[in-house]
Amino acid sequence: MMKKHNFKKFISIILIFTSISIFAQIEISDKSEKPKTKANPYDGSFMDFSDMMLEKEDKAGVVGQNITLIDVYSVKNKDGSRLNSTEDDKFKNKTFVVIGYTYDYKDILEIENESGVYIFEPSITDSYVFNGYIQTIKEKLENKFFIPLKLETKIKSLEGDEISIDGTKEYKISKVSFSKIPSGYGIVVQLNKEFEVIYPNSTFSQLKEKGWINLESANLLKNKITFIEKNVFLEFSISNKLYLDNIRIGEVKIGMTETQCRISWGVPNSSMSNIAGYDIVLVYGTTGNSNNLYFKNGILKLIK
């Protein structure tokens, strides 16, 4: 049996260890910091951050790129303090290097040039451009020959003239420039050294196919015309020779593929699948005044 004084000693030791465990400092780690955004290398495919399809990883890729500020209202000093109104000339039509990107419920760029380091938080009210975008478009378009997809179309030039576009002719893009346009700032292309139209820069305005571009008029309707680079057009003509004439006059015929129909008529108003034994139905027009194209195995079988 444990003696009385030994028992007291045992209890004292237990109390000491209990006291230590109660008041001992616990280790606290910090996991609150958000992981750094992984960057997709910038490929010159977007002009600014207005494209809603851009991911944070795409935006982070602009670090190391040149950016030209035109009319901006969201620039601060490096410490976050506001600038004096007398400092506007530091940023109007001035080029900076992007040295950092973070996202904290909004895009934040750290930019630098000989005047210092600043914080720029791009918003829809700011006008700016990543210089690499302009260079990419120049390399893509300048001094190259394009052929209109359709045989006869019209477009209104920036000079205000209505231009008839002849599908039997080649058009050389003689100049590409960044300019103020009716809708803000964007790319202007000159054709055959004769007239200028707009190269729309949004994801939805341009085509994914290599060598295919849309050019746009400056009027309110902003009608677009599709042009195809000369060598690409020749390949397209061979692979679509059976229905090429139909496509070029905006006509669809039984036997055409879904892709050929979409090229000829454009994007449908809506589409349906598994209707009355057909794989897909493309709907052009509005309810009660539409043309429906019915496809099986990718081939047009019925126009209704």
RASUL-V151704 format. One record per backbone hydrogen bond with DSSP energy under -1.0 kcal/mol. CO is the residue of the C=O (numbers start at 1). NH is the residue of the N-H. Records with the same first field share a line. If there is no record, write none. Layout:
BEGIN
CO = NH  NH
END
This chain:
BEGIN
3 = 7
4 = 8
5 = 9
6 = 10
7 = 11
8 = 12
9 = 13
10 = 14
11 = 15
12 = 16
13 = 17
14 = 18
15 = 19
16 = 20
17 = 21
18 = 22
19 = 23
20 = 24
47 = 130
51 = 54
55 = 59
56 = 60
57 = 40
59 = 62
60 = 63
61 = 42
62 = 65
65 = 98
66 = 131
67 = 96
68 = 129
69 = 93  94
71 = 127
74 = 121
76 = 119
77 = 80
81 = 77
84 = 87
85 = 88
87 = 90
88 = 91  92
91 = 94
94 = 69
96 = 67
97 = 112
98 = 64
100 = 110
102 = 108
106 = 104
108 = 102
109 = 120
110 = 99  100
111 = 118
112 = 97
113 = 116
116 = 113
118 = 111
119 = 76
120 = 109
123 = 126
127 = 70  71
129 = 68
130 = 133
131 = 135
132 = 136
133 = 137
134 = 138
135 = 139
136 = 140
137 = 141
138 = 142
141 = 144
144 = 173
145 = 230
146 = 171
147 = 228
151 = 167
153 = 165
155 = 163
156 = 218
157 = 160
161 = 157
163 = 155
165 = 153
166 = 169
171 = 146
172 = 174  192
173 = 143
175 = 190
177 = 188
179 = 186
181 = 184
184 = 181
186 = 179
187 = 199
188 = 177
189 = 197
190 = 174  175
191 = 194  195
195 = 191
196 = 158
197 = 189
198 = 216
209 = 212
211 = 229
213 = 227
215 = 225
216 = 198
223 = 217
225 = 215
226 = 149
227 = 213
228 = 147
229 = 233
230 = 234
231 = 235
232 = 236
233 = 237
234 = 238
235 = 239
236 = 240
238 = 241
240 = 243
243 = 247
244 = 248
246 = 251
247 = 250
248 = 151
253 = 256
256 = 300
257 = 261
258 = 262
259 = 263
260 = 264
261 = 265
262 = 266
270 = 283
272 = 281
275 = 278
278 = 275
279 = 274
280 = 295
281 = 272
282 = 293
283 = 269  270
284 = 291
286 = 289
291 = 284
292 = 304
293 = 282
294 = 301  302
295 = 279  280
296 = 299
298 = 258
299 = 296
300 = 255
302 = 294
END
